[in-house]
Structure formats: C-alpha cells, structure tokens
Amino acid sequence: MEYKRLGKSGLQVSRLSFGSWLTFGKQVGDTTAESLMKIAYENGINFFDNAEAYAGGKSEEVMGEVLKKMGWRRDSYIVSSKVFFGADGGKGDLKPTQKGLNRKHVVEACDQALQRLQVDYLDLYFCHRPDKETPIEETVWSMHNLIQQGKVLYWGTSEWSAQEIMEAHMVAKQYNLIGPTMEQPQYNMLVRDKVEVEFKQIYKTVGLGTTTWSPLASGILTGKYNDGFPKDTRLGIEGLEWLKDRLLAEENLKKVKKLTEFAKELGTTMPLLALAWCLKNEDVSTVILGASKNEQLSENLKAFEVVPLLTDEVMEKIEAMLDNAPVH
Ligand code: NDP
C-alpha cells in the first residue's frame, strides 16, 4: 500500500481507502461487511469512510461493530463521518433541526456518529454538502469547537465549490480558527472537472487534500453493464433508478466498451484501469473504493500494479477514448 499526506496536513492516508455507501446496513450482510473491512485493513487500507446518512445510520453501526470486534488499535486507522443530510434512512420524516450544517445539528450528529461507530473521536468529519440556510461562520466555528473538544481531528467538505471552500478558509483566517483540510468530490473517468480544473489553484494556496468517491462510477467503469444488465448489482437496487438512468447513458456505455477492449490490450481489466487512472492523479490523496463482494475488493487492490502501465502515450489514447478532457 502507498500512503500520502492528506493535503498539507501531516495525516498519512492510504491511497486506496474503503467506504460503505449503499453496502453496509443495506446491500450486504454483516458477515460480508466484516470480511470486506478485514481484507481492506490487512492490505494496508487505513481509512474507512462513512456518513450519518448511509443506510440511515445503520452503515455506521455496522462499521462500529466490526471495528470493535476486530480490536484494531485505534491509532492504526482513520474513520470518518459526514453531516448534512440527517439520518432518517430515506423515510423523509426528519425534523427541521435534524439536518443541515447549523451548530445544533453539526454537534448532535457528531455525538450520534461517535455512538454508532463506538469511537471516542472522528478522524475526519465532512460537511456532506454546502448549506445555504446556515451562515458559513456558524459552520466553521462549530467544526473548530469540535476539534478543540477532541471529538474531531480534521474537518472537511464534500461537493463544495472552490469558492465555498475558500469562504470557509477566509472565515477561519479572520477568527483564527482551523479551516477545512480536505474535500470529498466525485472523481472518475466520467466526472473530472472539479478535481482536474476547479480545485487546481487551491491545492497550492490552501493545500487542499482530496478523498475522492465513486472511482468506478458505481460499477459502470468495470464494464459489467457493457452487454446488458447483470443481476445482483448496484444499479438494479430498488430506489436507485435515478442513478441507473444517469449512468447507463448510451454515450457512457460507448466509451466504457472501447476502454474495456483497451484494458485487455494492455493486459489488465477495466476496473483496474479505471482505478489506476484515478491513482495516477497526484492531486488525489486517496481513492475511496466501494465493494459488495470480497473478490471485488481483492481485485481492486491490485490497481497499483497498473499505474506504471499508464505512460504518456497510454494516457493520450485513454484521453482520446474518453473525449471529455476538462477545459483548463
Ligand atoms: P465505486 O464507484 O467504485 O462503486 C463501487 C461498486 O461498484 C461496488 O459496490 C460494486 O457494486 C461495484 N464494483 C466494485 N468493484 C468491482 C469489480 N472489481 N467488479 C465488478 N463490480 C465492482 O465506489 P462507490 O460509489 O461505492 O463510492 C466509494 C465510496 O465513496 C462510498 O462508499 C462512500 O464512502 C464514498 N461516497 C461519497 C459520496 C459523497 O457524496 N461524499 C457519494 C458517493 C460515495 P455492485 O457489486 O453492487 O455492482
């Protein structure tokens, strides 16, 4: 495993990490959750990603049980939570005070995540989306105070714009508070703008770290949707029709088909090519993997072996197939 500083912080995060969105507490049973975390940890993954909203809090409960059962030293891994959406499990019955980035919810959601994960502090705590209903000062102060109280070590954002991140830094500077360390954006062969263009400047200025999500675009970048719809896969899960419709666009499938052939020519597989392509970007601190089966995770961990195959010439060929290079 390779490790990298999370932005300008001194925290060493494994370049591949593991998250439990849609899997723990939902798609996979507790035994699979346990074996997945065990495979991850034993292969050097040190960061486990979670959120209050995942399976309405159940994902954190399942992860917390595994962490407790495994008895891994608390100083050997990093665990996160995220606040904003609330933890209603999609039932839609949240009270107005049970969501958002206001002080009340940020503080209460942190305490609840600590309980569910059965840990004394969160290494990383993310604002899962920007909140137009809360002044940025209130959120920055709340995060700073949680750090002062020892409940959180580093705070960050997810799917914020560069401008919103900079506003948080300006507030932090004005009041001498701790600003956000990392952002969690989507990044994969099909979604590139934020990581490759929008944040380019703030990697340098504020030393932003990135923990990127959906490296396989929910599985479409494995090539398994190339020839029809396989059973027992994420895009077949009830309630995820919006994701399926968005991802299985003809344009995406055409590109993935070409890339799958190219991966074969290179002597590798489509998932490994897609993951290695993310790892190749040095502005990515860690690529968060997702998996519903042990074999998937074991395969995905081999992505490092494919990075050296991505020469300038190979990257150019991939660029031509993707045909979506962001404008700098
Ligand atoms: P991916 O895009 O890598 O999708 C993972 C899914 O793809 C797996 O669950 C599995 O689904 C399928 N898959 C993975 N590997 C293989 C393989 N080798 N062969 C075939 N199928 C495979 O990542 P996620 O979308 O899961 O995102 C990773 C993490 O990022 C999340 O767990 C979460 O922690 C974080 N995240 C954060 C978000 C945010 O807003 N901050 C949003 C989304 C995710 P299946 O078997 O069911 O088809």
Boltz pocket constraint, residues with backbone or C-beta under 6 A from the ligand:
constraints:
  - pocket:
      binder: B
      contacts: [[A, 18], [A, 19], [A, 20], [A, 21], [A, 22], [A, 23], [A, 49], [A, 50], [A, 128], [A, 158], [A, 159], [A, 184], [A, 212], [A, 213], [A, 214], [A, 215], [A, 216], [A, 217], [A, 218], [A, 219], [A, 220], [A, 222], [A, 224], [A, 232], [A, 233], [A, 234], [A, 235], [A, 271], [A, 288], [A, 289], [A, 290], [A, 291], [A, 292], [A, 293], [A, 295], [A, 296], [A, 297], [A, 299], [A, 300]]
      max_distance: 6.0
